[in-house]
Each structure stands twice: as structure tokens, then as C-alpha cells.
């Protein structure tokens, strides 16, 4: 579960705060994924299917909130999972020589 950030829109907040907060949430999710499944070394095609499934869950959470008035919290939870899977794809590509640096 992600924490809700309550920030007054009139308050000036350093943009780096949000970058570091996003990174913190994504890394926490990556740790959870590693504990649950260990190191994952899928093909790029398999990773695309996994990522698309996560994007679908994000889209569903947004639509549920927008059109049915559901709690918005799952939107951020799903978005963090999308980012964590994308990060995991990059890690896998680096481990397996997909042409990264």
C-alpha cells in the first residue's frame, strides 16, 4: 500500500522531493518483488506481456475511480508496480546483455 501525500497545491515543493519519493516507492516495490519471486530472467517478449498486464491493472484502477467512484489509492499502487516491473526489465536486460551499458 502506498502512502497518501497530502500537499497543499499552493505550497511550493522542491521537484526533487517527488523524484526521490517516487524512487523510494519503486525501490520498495522492487524489494517486495524480489522477496516474492527472486531474480527474474524472462525474455523481452515475456517481459512485455508482464508489463502490459500491470498497465492493464493500472488502467482498471483509474477507470474504477473515474467512473464508479472507487477509492483512488489503488491507482498509485498499480502505477508503482508498473514502474517497478519496467525497472526489473532493465535489470534483466543488463544482466543478460540486451545491449545496455
C-alpha positions in Angstrom: 0.0 0.0 0.0 1.4 3.4 -0.9 1.1 6.3 1.4 -1.0 9.2 0.6 0.8 12.5 0.3 -1.3 15.5 1.3 0.4 18.6 -0.1 -1.3 21.9 -0.4 -1.2 22.8 -4.1 -0.3 26.4 -3.1 2.8 25.3 -1.3 6.0 25.3 -3.3 7.7 21.9 -3.0 11.1 21.1 -4.4 10.6 19.0 -7.5 13.4 16.7 -6.3 11.1 15.7 -3.4 8.7 14.0 -5.8 11.5 12.3 -7.7 13.1 10.9 -4.6 9.7 9.9 -3.2 8.8 8.1 -6.4 12.2 6.3 -6.4 11.6 5.3 -2.8 8.2 3.8 -3.6 9.5 1.9 -6.7 12.6 0.5 -4.8 10.3 -0.7 -2.0 8.1 -2.5 -4.5 11.2 -4.0 -6.2 12.3 -5.4 -2.9 8.9 -6.9 -2.4 9.0 -8.4 -5.9 12.5 -9.9 -5.2 11.3 -11.4 -1.9 8.3 -12.9 -3.6 9.8 -14.2 -6.9 13.6 -13.9 -6.6 15.6 -12.9 -9.6 13.6 -12.9 -12.8 15.2 -13.5 -16.2 12.4 -13.5 -18.8 12.7 -12.9 -22.5 11.9 -9.4 -23.7 8.6 -10.7 -25.1 7.6 -12.3 -21.8 8.5 -9.0 -20.0 6.3 -7.1 -22.4 3.3 -9.3 -21.5 4.0 -8.9 -17.8 4.3 -5.1 -18.2 1.1 -4.9 -20.2 -0.7 -6.9 -17.6 0.4 -4.4 -15.0 -0.6 -1.4 -17.2 -4.0 -3.1 -17.5 -4.3 -3.2 -13.8 -3.4 0.5 -13.6 -5.9 1.4 -16.2 -8.6 -0.6 -14.4 -7.9 1.2 -11.1 -8.2 4.5 -12.9 -11.4 3.6 -14.7 -12.9 2.2 -11.4 -12.1 5.5 -9.7 -13.2 7.8 -12.6 -16.5 6.1 -13.5 -17.5 4.2 -10.3 -16.2 6.5 -7.6 -13.8 3.8 -6.3 -11.0 4.6 -3.8 -8.2 6.3 -5.8 -5.4 4.7 -3.7 -5.1 1.6 -6.0 -4.2 4.0 -8.9 -0.8 4.9 -7.3 -0.2 1.3 -6.1 -0.7 0.0 -9.6 1.4 2.8 -11.1 4.3 2.0 -8.8 4.0 -1.7 -9.8 4.2 -0.7 -13.5 7.4 1.3 -12.8 8.9 -1.5 -10.7 8.3 -4.1 -13.5 9.8 -1.7 -16.0 12.8 -1.3 -13.7 13.1 -5.1 -13.3 13.1 -5.4 -17.1 16.1 -3.0 -17.3 17.9 -5.0 -14.6 17.2 -8.2 -16.5 18.4 -6.7 -19.8 21.6 -5.5 -18.2 22.2 -9.0 -16.7 21.5 -10.8 -19.9 23.3 -8.5 -22.4 20.3 -6.9 -24.2 22.6 -4.2 -25.5 22.6 -2.0 -22.4 25.6 -0.1 -21.0 
